[in-house]
Amino acid sequence: MEIGPASGDKAGFFTQGRRWLNALPVKFKAKVADTARNIKKVGQDDPRRVIHSLKVGLALALVSIFYYYQPLYSNFGVTAMWAIMTVVVVFEFSVGATLGKGLNRGMATLLASALGVGAHHLANLSGHVGEPILLGSLVFLQAAISTFLRFFPKIKARYDYGLLIFILTFSLISISGFRDDEILELAHKRVLTVFVGGCACFIISIVVFPVWAGEDLHNLIALNIEKLGNFLEGFGDEYFKRTGDAESKDDKKYLEGYKSVLNSKTGEESLANFAAWEPRHGRFQFRHPWKQYLKVGTLVRECAYRIEALNGYLNADIQASSEVRSLIQEACTNMSIESGKALKELSLTIKKMVQPSSADSHIENAKSAAKNLKSLLKSGLWEDTDLLKVIPGITVASILNEVVKCTENIAESVHELASKAQFKSVERTVSPEKLHSGQPQNIKSAQMVNCSHVVVNVGESTMAASPSEISSAPKAIKHNMEV
Amino acid sequence: MEIGPASGDKAGFFTQGRRWLNALPVKFKAKVADTARNIKKVGQDDPRRVIHSLKVGLALALVSIFYYYQPLYSNFGVTAMWAIMTVVVVFEFSVGATLGKGLNRGMATLLASALGVGAHHLANLSGHVGEPILLGSLVFLQAAISTFLRFFPKIKARYDYGLLIFILTFSLISISGFRDDEILELAHKRVLTVFVGGCACFIISIVVFPVWAGEDLHNLIALNIEKLGNFLEGFGDEYFKRTGDAESKDDKKYLEGYKSVLNSKTGEESLANFAAWEPRHGRFQFRHPWKQYLKVGTLVRECAYRIEALNGYLNADIQASSEVRSLIQEACTNMSIESGKALKELSLTIKKMVQPSSADSHIENAKSAAKNLKSLLKSGLWEDTDLLKVIPGITVASILNEVVKCTENIAESVHELASKAQFKSVERTVSPEKLHSGQPQNIKSAQMVNCSHVVVNVGESTMAASPSEISSAPKAIKHNMEV
């Protein structure tokens, strides 16, 4: 009866094998589903990515007509491939990046072609033996010099790609000249096909659902300020509520939003570089003060560093005693909420491109809360308390004080941005001086702001604005109307 | 007598003109001198830049032999220009970046050439009318899909350039096939010339004064930790000395060093990406744990955020009263100096690739200083002081406490790095447990560290190490010998 176990083993093997085979499609399905979810996520995070992909395909298909269409092909021949190369390499996500790369490539090709032809003629004079030596040394020299130039920070930021193409084109043209005597035609064709390829990129990237780096930078800065505002608005409640209940740990996501601000420098700088290439678009003029956005961004990051320190006290093991908390709670919460409101106000005014108005009053409120806290600390209420229990609370208060200062700096730089970029003023009847001095309470109630639903006095603004202003910024006004 | 003034005017004009002309060379000279200074600075900041520029020139000059040398030219003809393009585009500053780009380009060219030939044959079957339509749709599809793939963060980090070249090559090969029936030869030549160009880059970048991204990352992390250490070592003195004298404002440069750490994330990540492509070099194995460096870097940045907050109190308007200062001075200064020493120790052990030893005892010292501070604050010494005067000092102490915690985290991650990367242990006689538990004072004196002159027990380490270890890392041991 040995067949039993053996056939059992066999059956087991087959069963296992079948199970594995049965599991295979499941695993495969899971893998596919996972990938599909990933693809969907990348597309949903920014649907412009899908459109961009289709745009690149379209541009390439268009340019390849150079090959298919006989009259064009008989003119350009194989050099038509430069047009294809240009499209592949130049077409970037935003209009600014595309324009920057395209102009770099175009100018560098033009200049390098001219110099390459010159080098070829120079080398021609030096006889058959001297020619390769002279050409080789020229290529070596220009490559070394151009490569070194790419290390200069200012040049790297804007003309890095141009220098690369300069090296490439100069080498190609001057060396090709050694074999091909129709070098002038080669240079001419190269410039022309690069021009055609570049134009295809420009037109498609500007006409078909354009992605403007400037607008992205504008929105990014506004979003970053809003993130800090969200944190500060929530911080007071979160910190002072926390001793009693630990339940609210999962809905703290809005408190983590500021983390992305800490490392936003590189992204902001490249967007600003791209934006500098962009023509006038939507609400943005040609010479929009993009550099001012970088200044605002730096101050926002400085504020984010303080907030990172604050966040450490949210999760710290040692918390201030409850009596200390209840004493400083009101002032601290006010400081935090008011500066948070001010930041969200500033973010909103950037988004809508109107002059910041009520943010200043929020900052004033935050400052007076800070003063209250100071006088509270001066009062004798504290003499009986254990200092060790006071420390965490006091540290939080002290950092909040720094945050208020940062908020003030941000407000100042946003004011500067608003005047440089000529943001529209919302309320012409209230002068900025009034806002700063008298009756902050009255003014505040007059321009009551709810942060998500802004009540702005659009009537006066449109009445006061000239017709050309209205027609040039229909989007901004429409936004005002909506809210 | 109207001639007088007129001639005077004339003379004045001439004098002015002459002055302007005289000034011109001076201005020009100043401009030239300024540019020269700038060039010198870029070169002196990192002399490897000059060498890199010469290397690029050399590689280009070498590859252009394809054109000059008749037997090679008769084989490759115009396609030799792909070799030149490859050199210009692939040759990057570090070996890792060059290898990454070269391998990306090579693999993408190979794959896209094969698929392009396939697409050509497929299109051939569909007749003369259908061919351009089918080819166009294929080009459109692959361009759209590949472009979309470039948005995936993981793919973007390592294979972005490969996808670009894939789009390029596939389009070129498949479209060229419409005109050129020797498409297989074209694809073959393209792959071969790209291979030759890539090899020229690899060989020159590895053989002639190689710049290793991995080594740069290693040094960058060590340098960043050292910068934080420098700040902390100087902070105590700077903060507590400052009330009396304001003279030391100019020699505070070492206190600003940490600022570059705040924004080092992008640089570290790209270096780690490049390093992953690099073969074994110097003291680094092929699978050196580069990702662990990123973890250390993140913790270092978190510490830098705390330090940024501390720095705010160095320059704050409101300072703690002098009596408060004198009370907390000793404990705070100890916390700061000891954690600074610990960081500099850690930086040094990374630089020398030895197991961190005495850093832990410094951290213990910093912790005990923090404990002292706590008990000081618990004691009744404070009851008569004005709380408002205490706040800045207490906040500084509280943030310093956070810094000590950060230092501990950094030390832990450096320990992890040391074990993952198998750093050599300096003292085999002292077990890590002992270091953490008993008699920290004795151990500290036994392995007294001066931070710039480390006394390490090299004899034991080399005795314990196997001969292969010694031969594989002569540089590291030599470093130990030197100090």
Interface residues (C-beta under 8 A of the other chain):
Chain A: N38 I39 V42 G43 D46 R49 V50 H52 S53 L54 V56 G57 L58 L60 A61 S64 Y67 Y68 Y73 V78 M81 I84 M85 V88 V89 P132 L135 G136 S137 V139 F140 L141 A143 A144 I145 T147 F148 F151 F152 L164 I167 L168 S171 L172 I175 S176 F178 R179 L262 N263 K265 T266 R301 E302 Y305 R306 E308 A309 G312 K374 L377 K378 W382 E383 D386 L387 L388 V390 I391 P392 I394 T395 A397 S398 I399 E402
Chain B: N38 I39 V42 G43 D46 R49 V50 H52 S53 L54 V56 G57 L58 L60 A61 S64 Y67 Y68 Y73 V78 M81 I84 M85 V88 V89 P132 L135 G136 S137 V139 F140 L141 A143 A144 I145 T147 F148 F151 F152 L164 I167 L168 S171 L172 I175 S176 F178 R179 L262 N263 K265 T266 R301 E302 Y305 R306 E308 A309 G312 K374 L377 K378 W382 E383 D386 L387 L388 V390 I391 P392 I394 T395 A397 S398 I399 E402
